Amino acid sequence: MKVLAEPTLIALSGQNASFLAGGEYPVPVDSGDDSISIEFKSYGVGLSFKPIVLSNNRINLHVQPEVRSWTFNCSMHRGGACRSRPFNPQGINHGRAC
């Protein structure tokens, strides 16, 4: 296993925060008027989360990791981008790290 990043993410209660360790690649797209435009698709490992501060020093943390990869064999999304998005809500006590 290779560590790509160790970011410190901060969000207010009820606000979303996200991080992407990766980048973007250009994909040519037919604009429909006999011209080609470029869309940028992201790839890499991402993390989105939304903390909600509850009573009794508890935090409800909605975590959504995502893996986006480029492949010529994937037809699920235009541009050959495949993604995996497991959903994992968590409840933790205030002051504890995940």
C-alpha positions in Angstrom: 0.0 0.0 0.0 1.3 3.5 -0.9 0.3 6.6 1.1 -0.7 9.3 -1.4 -1.5 12.1 1.1 -2.2 12.8 4.7 -4.3 15.9 4.6 -5.9 17.7 7.5 -9.4 18.6 6.6 -11.6 21.0 8.5 -15.3 21.6 8.1 -18.0 23.4 10.0 -20.9 21.4 11.3 -23.3 20.7 8.5 -20.8 21.8 5.8 -19.2 19.4 3.2 -15.5 19.1 2.8 -13.5 17.2 0.2 -10.0 16.2 -0.9 -8.7 14.6 -4.1 -5.3 13.0 -4.4 -4.9 12.7 -8.1 -5.6 15.1 -11.0 -7.5 15.7 -14.2 -7.1 14.6 -17.8 -8.6 16.2 -20.9 -11.3 14.3 -22.8 -12.5 15.4 -26.3 -16.3 15.7 -26.5 -18.5 16.2 -29.6 -20.3 19.5 -29.1 -23.0 18.5 -31.6 -22.3 21.4 -34.0 -19.4 19.7 -35.9 -16.9 20.9 -33.3 -15.0 19.2 -30.5 -14.7 20.7 -27.0 -12.6 19.5 -24.1 -14.0 18.3 -20.7 -11.7 17.6 -17.8 -12.3 14.4 -15.9 -10.8 13.8 -12.5 -8.9 10.7 -11.4 -7.4 9.5 -8.1 -8.6 8.8 -4.6 -11.1 11.3 -3.1 -12.7 11.8 0.2 -15.8 13.8 1.0 -17.3 14.2 4.4 -19.9 16.1 6.3 -19.7 16.4 10.1 -22.8 17.2 12.2 -22.2 18.1 15.8 -24.8 16.5 18.1 -25.5 16.8 21.8 -23.4 15.0 24.4 -20.1 15.8 22.6 -20.9 13.4 19.7 -20.2 14.0 16.0 -22.2 12.3 13.3 -19.7 12.0 10.4 -20.9 11.1 6.8 -17.9 9.8 4.9 -17.8 9.1 1.2 -14.6 7.8 -0.2 -14.3 7.6 -4.0 -11.8 6.0 -6.4 -11.8 7.3 -10.0 -9.7 5.6 -12.6 -9.0 5.9 -16.3 -9.5 2.9 -18.5 -10.4 2.1 -22.1 -12.5 -0.9 -21.0 -15.0 1.0 -18.8 -18.2 2.0 -20.5 -20.1 3.1 -17.4 -19.2 6.8 -17.8 -18.4 8.8 -20.8 -14.7 9.4 -21.2 -13.6 6.0 -19.8 -13.8 7.1 -16.2 -14.8 4.4 -13.7 -15.7 5.2 -10.1 -16.4 3.4 -6.9 -18.3 5.2 -4.1 -19.0 3.2 -1.0 -21.0 5.1 1.7 -20.0 4.9 5.3 -21.8 7.0 8.0 -19.9 7.1 11.3 -20.6 8.3 14.8 -17.7 9.3 16.9 -17.1 11.1 20.2 -15.8 14.6 20.2 -12.0 14.8 20.2 -11.5 11.3 18.8 -9.8 10.7 15.4 -11.3 8.3 12.9 
